[in-house]
Amino acid sequence: MNINYLKLAKLEFHDSIKYYEQQEKGLGKKFSNDIQASINRIKNFPNSYQKVSNQIRRCTLHRFPYNILYLFEENTILIVAIAHQHRIPDYWVDRI
C-alpha cells in the first residue's frame, strides 16, 4: 500500500509537530507517533473509516484534536489534510 501526501497536508503535519514541540518538549514526537499509528490503521483498514464526502474518509486521532482526511484508490492512500478539529471546517475540500 502506497501512502502519499498532498504538499499542504505534509506542511500541516510538520507545522503541528513544531507547534506541539514548542508547547512541551517531546509532545511533538507524541503527536507524530499518533499520526503514524493512525496511518498504519488506515493502511490496514482503509475502507473502515467514515466517509465525509463522496471520496474522502476521516480518521480521528485518539490523543490530539486532529483528523486525517484521505482518499483511497486501488493500492494508494492520498492524505489530503491533517486537520485540527476546532478550526475552519471543510477548508480542505478544494484540495481534491
Secondary structure, 3 states (H helix, E strand, C coil): CEEEECHHHHHHHHHHHHHHHHHCCCHHHHHHHHHHHHHHHHHHCCCCCEECCCCEEEEECCCCCEEEEEEEECCEEEEEEEEECCCCCCCCHHHC
